[in-house]
Amino acid sequence: MELKDGLTPQKIRLLQNLERNPYINDEELSNAIGYIYKSSVIKLKNFLEKIGYISLPLYQIDYGKLAKNKLSIVNAIIMFDGDYTYVRDLLSLIECYKTFYPVIEQGYPAYLISFFVTEEGKIRKILEYLKERGVILHHELFKQNYRWYFKYPKFSIKKDPDLFTPNFEFAEIKFPDMRYGKYEGHLNFCDTRLVMHLEVGTGTLSKIRKWEYEKFGNSFSYPQLKNSYKKLTKKGIASKYYNIRPVPNKECHRGLVLLRCEDFEMTKRLIFNIGKNKRVFEKITYWKSLGKKKNYGVIQFYYDSIFFTKFLMGIDNIEEIVEKKMFFLRTFPTNYWRNQSISMEYYDLKKQELHFPYNKFFEAVKNKIDQDADIGVLEKRIEL
């Protein structure tokens, strides 16, 4: 297995080039690395994918550019006393979910769930109902109106312990603009279908074309899909990226940290400096709590044990931090996880608006709970 101090110059250059230009083709990548034959870089990229340094290509969707009406993400921390699978399947009836991340228990089992939202009050209403029925114990909601910003790991051929030591400083920094964009113009049916595939990494346009026909009966020509792809990427609706991990996948862990200083400018400085020029992959954004209306800096870490141990040891010594929340994501069993793309099935092509049928979702949840209550399911506490 590739060790974290065993990267060759060719492997490092490949990772750096994918970071700088996710759209680079294999021929350009070969030239950048210094290989003569394209087959060599393909083999190297496949190897790095296999051991988990890089993911297959994915696309981040700018939800602000999709529709005329406002769309955002609501992230819910949900605690419960029961079975992960049951809670996941029940909450999946709220069809506008994005991801289910199981959180390592800190007293009670918990999920971090993201929902696509056009009416945040409707999501809160469903969760309050679940709390009244005793299915969940607690929920905390955070609104996200910003894209994720990626800070990639710095690699070195030589062993450098400093690369695994976080920066706990408030150095001035130029912050990237992570706000969602604005509606970019008319989307057709092919565009909306392609958005869903790009977000979850279905694969090549040929594979998407085959999938759409076999699963849904949609007959798109390859030129149609190609034109939609060009439109979506040119307008910045879909932006290609790779997950580039600091260490192979089996040595890599994931966690989510929310930090808050009294001054939000200080919060931003801190979260953008922690992993600066370090061997850690970070996805950074901002959340606002819907209850207390407080702003948090959010870092989703892909880390190895050395970096995160030092992070935990040092974070308590930062006096400027007035609040922090830490969630360590479970990696096993994988069936606790779930993710899907934005549900463009509900997109109104004529109005160019996206609205979710929350009443339908509420009724589905309510009917499921009523049925389970009748047969005694809700009275049981399944061993975890």
Beta strands, then each sheet from edge to edge (+ up, - down):
strand 1: 58-61
strand 2: 72-79
strand 3: 97-103
strand 4: 110-117
strand 5: 138-144
strand 6: 149-151
strand 7: 238-241
strand 8: 253-261
strand 9: 281-289
strand 10: 295-303
strand 11: 321-328
strand 12: 338-339
strand 13: 347-348
strand 14: 353-354
sheet 1: 1+ 7-
sheet 2: 6+ 9- 5+ 2- 4+ 3- 12+
sheet 3: 6+ 9- 10+ 8- 11+
sheet 4: 13+ 14-
end
